Amino acid sequence: MFGSLFGKKKKKPPSSESLVDNIKDIVVGDVFTVADVSIEYDDSYFIVEKLNRYSSVGGDWYELEGVDGEQKVWLYWSDQGGLFTSVMLDERPQGLSSLGIDDDELIRIDDEESIDNYITIEGVRYYYRNSAEAFLYPDNKGSGEGFYLWDFASEDGSRMLSIDKWEGLPFQGHFTEVVPPESVTAYKR
């Protein structure tokens, strides 16, 4: 509706014959949509430009970078104990000071490994889920590049905060929105 009010034509969706049955089968060049994240993205068909794999002692997870014109999203999924999906709409990292924490607090949380620990950001508690050394495999290939990762979940489970530390770079935090797997629709190229 808003698109027609502002002169934006609704895009024609790919045919249903080209639907991808499982998010795990998406490859570079495929197209996906994500419903119920933001009205700005409702009519967007994102072409997968990158497919990266991450790995840690907790298992593997995947990152799809999707582009639709000037818009970019990052879709994450893992399948440890059931399919879990989240979307990052903004790639800009946040430093620890803007999150209201410091590296000593992260080290303490890492040492304690307690899911009772949390950090509060803008009045919302983010509970510790895990921390570990992880590896990035760009394009799901190679020997992997190591970094350290802390994962937190908002108290209502709707948002995730991942803080990473790469060698030679400052700590950086990224927020993702948790979405039901059925909100993602994918089409073969």
Summary of the structure (lengths in Angstrom):
residues: 189
radius of gyration: 17.7
end to end distance: 27.4
largest distance: 54.5
contacts: 506
relative contact order: 0.20
helix: 17%
strand: 46%
